Amino acid sequence: MINNREIKLINSLKRKKNRIEEGLFVVEGEKNVEELLDSNFQILDIYATDEWLVDVEHIKVSSKDLGRITSLSTPNKVLALVKIPISNSINLGITSLVIDGVNDPGNLGTIIRTANWFGIKQIICSGNSVDKFNPKVIMASMGSIFKTDVIYTDLHQFLLDSKLPVYGALLKGESIFNSKINSPCCFLLGSESHGISDELTPLITHKTTIPGGENTESLNLGISAAIYCSEYFKQNSI
């Protein structure tokens, strides 16, 4: 059974400010919770209906009560309350996706899921990007948030410190499909509306582009990241 205090707390975590103050975030859905259970993240409580058949300790709730705490339009079978871990330290020597201003939570979740699929373990985001513990980011990541380090920092300083080749995704440049991609490296992608900021452009060592764009202004950021990750994997997986 869930009480009103718990309902109020869980609903408050839909806002970043409250997640930071409480040091907690919410994970919803069977797939996400299953991946959570296999991770090192510290789970505070799990709330589930009778339809959730996983044999772990949890608090039984009705579908109605689950509907009172869900962020989804249609409640899933399970919701977990999780402690925000201490931030991971940056690894300067591994291939990273560097994202300059991702605002859409669905895009960030997709990028995390894509990076995990192609074996990229670190995503570096600018400080003005959407919070990785946003419920929509968690849902879109499909559990990959628990396998991929997402770190917020000053991108200019990170790229200077890493000293790795930087492949920038621009409107004009060499086709990423014709580029020789060194490993490790950094892939720098900007937001769909503003692109890569002027401050970061001089740090690009390889100006690249995704061919196309005759009938549209830009490509979705999540799709762009997937293309870069795929090409990296193709060239460096053997």
FENQUIZI-V623039 format. One record per residue. N is the residue number from 1. RES is the residue in one letter. BURIAL is + if it has 9 or more other C-alpha atoms within 8 Angstrom, else -. Layout:
n->N res->RES burial->BURIAL
n->N res->RES burial->BURIAL
This chain:
n->1 res->M burial->-
n->2 res->I burial->-
n->3 res->N burial->-
n->4 res->N burial->-
n->5 res->R burial->-
n->6 res->E burial->-
n->7 res->I burial->+
n->8 res->K burial->-
n->9 res->L burial->-
n->10 res->I burial->+
n->11 res->N burial->+
n->12 res->S burial->+
n->13 res->L burial->+
n->14 res->K burial->+
n->15 res->R burial->-
n->16 res->K burial->+
n->17 res->K burial->-
n->18 res->N burial->+
n->19 res->R burial->+
n->20 res->I burial->-
n->21 res->E burial->-
n->22 res->E burial->-
n->23 res->G burial->-
n->24 res->L burial->+
n->25 res->F burial->+
n->26 res->V burial->+
n->27 res->V burial->+
n->28 res->E burial->+
n->29 res->G burial->+
n->30 res->E burial->+
n->31 res->K burial->-
n->32 res->N burial->+
n->33 res->V burial->+
n->34 res->E burial->+
n->35 res->E burial->+
n->36 res->L burial->+
n->37 res->L burial->-
n->38 res->D burial->-
n->39 res->S burial->-
n->40 res->N burial->-
n->41 res->F burial->+
n->42 res->Q burial->-
n->43 res->I burial->+
n->44 res->L burial->-
n->45 res->D burial->+
n->46 res->I burial->+
n->47 res->Y burial->+
n->48 res->A burial->+
n->49 res->T burial->+
n->50 res->D burial->-
n->51 res->E burial->-
n->52 res->W burial->+
n->53 res->L burial->-
n->54 res->V burial->-
n->55 res->D burial->-
n->56 res->V burial->-
n->57 res->E burial->-
n->58 res->H burial->-
n->59 res->I burial->+
n->60 res->K burial->+
n->61 res->V burial->+
n->62 res->S burial->+
n->63 res->S burial->+
n->64 res->K burial->-
n->65 res->D burial->+
n->66 res->L burial->+
n->67 res->G burial->+
n->68 res->R burial->-
n->69 res->I burial->+
n->70 res->T burial->+
n->71 res->S burial->-
n->72 res->L burial->-
n->73 res->S burial->-
n->74 res->T burial->-
n->75 res->P burial->+
n->76 res->N burial->+
n->77 res->K burial->+
n->78 res->V burial->+
n->79 res->L burial->+
n->80 res->A burial->+
n->81 res->L burial->+
n->82 res->V burial->+
n->83 res->K burial->+
n->84 res->I burial->+
n->85 res->P burial->-
n->86 res->I burial->-
n->87 res->S burial->-
n->88 res->N burial->-
n->89 res->S burial->-
n->90 res->I burial->-
n->91 res->N burial->-
n->92 res->L burial->-
n->93 res->G burial->-
n->94 res->I burial->-
n->95 res->T burial->+
n->96 res->S burial->+
n->97 res->L burial->+
n->98 res->V burial->+
n->99 res->I burial->+
n->100 res->D burial->+
n->101 res->G burial->+
n->102 res->V burial->+
n->103 res->N burial->+
n->104 res->D burial->-
n->105 res->P burial->+
n->106 res->G burial->+
n->107 res->N burial->+
n->108 res->L burial->+
n->109 res->G burial->+
n->110 res->T burial->+
n->111 res->I burial->+
n->112 res->I burial->+
n->113 res->R burial->+
n->114 res->T burial->+
n->115 res->A burial->+
n->116 res->N burial->+
n->117 res->W burial->-
n->118 res->F burial->+
n->119 res->G burial->-
n->120 res->I burial->+
n->121 res->K burial->+
n->122 res->Q burial->+
n->123 res->I burial->+
n->124 res->I burial->+
n->125 res->C burial->+
n->126 res->S burial->+
n->127 res->G burial->-
n->128 res->N burial->-
n->129 res->S burial->+
n->130 res->V burial->+
n->131 res->D burial->-
n->132 res->K burial->+
n->133 res->F burial->+
n->134 res->N burial->+
n->135 res->P burial->+
n->136 res->K burial->+
n->137 res->V burial->+
n->138 res->I burial->+
n->139 res->M burial->+
n->140 res->A burial->+
n->141 res->S burial->+
n->142 res->M burial->+
n->143 res->G burial->+
n->144 res->S burial->+
n->145 res->I burial->+
n->146 res->F burial->+
n->147 res->K burial->+
n->148 res->T burial->+
n->149 res->D burial->+
n->150 res->V burial->+
n->151 res->I burial->+
n->152 res->Y burial->-
n->153 res->T burial->+
n->154 res->D burial->-
n->155 res->L burial->+
n->156 res->H burial->+
n->157 res->Q burial->-
n->158 res->F burial->+
n->159 res->L burial->+
n->160 res->L burial->-
n->161 res->D burial->-
n->162 res->S burial->-
n->163 res->K burial->-
n->164 res->L burial->+
n->165 res->P burial->+
n->166 res->V burial->+
n->167 res->Y burial->+
n->168 res->G burial->+
n->169 res->A burial->+
n->170 res->L burial->+
n->171 res->L burial->-
n->172 res->K burial->-
n->173 res->G burial->-
n->174 res->E burial->+
n->175 res->S burial->+
n->176 res->I burial->+
n->177 res->F burial->-
n->178 res->N burial->-
n->179 res->S burial->-
n->180 res->K burial->-
n->181 res->I burial->-
n->182 res->N burial->-
n->183 res->S burial->-
n->184 res->P burial->+
n->185 res->C burial->+
n->186 res->C burial->+
n->187 res->F burial->+
n->188 res->L burial->+
n->189 res->L burial->+
n->190 res->G burial->+
n->191 res->S burial->+
n->192 res->E burial->+
n->193 res->S burial->-
n->194 res->H burial->-
n->195 res->G burial->+
n->196 res->I burial->+
n->197 res->S burial->+
n->198 res->D burial->-
n->199 res->E burial->-
n->200 res->L burial->+
n->201 res->T burial->+
n->202 res->P burial->-
n->203 res->L burial->+
n->204 res->I burial->+
n->205 res->T burial->-
n->206 res->H burial->-
n->207 res->K burial->+
n->208 res->T burial->+
n->209 res->T burial->+
n->210 res->I burial->+
n->211 res->P burial->-
n->212 res->G burial->-
n->213 res->G burial->-
n->214 res->E burial->-
n->215 res->N burial->-
n->216 res->T burial->-
n->217 res->E burial->-
n->218 res->S burial->-
n->219 res->L burial->+
n->220 res->N burial->-
n->221 res->L burial->+
n->222 res->G burial->+
n->223 res->I burial->-
n->224 res->S burial->+
n->225 res->A burial->+
n->226 res->A burial->+
n->227 res->I burial->-
n->228 res->Y burial->+
n->229 res->C burial->+
n->230 res->S burial->+
n->231 res->E burial->+
n->232 res->Y burial->+
n->233 res->F burial->+
n->234 res->K burial->-
n->235 res->Q burial->+
n->236 res->N burial->-
n->237 res->S burial->-
n->238 res->I burial->-
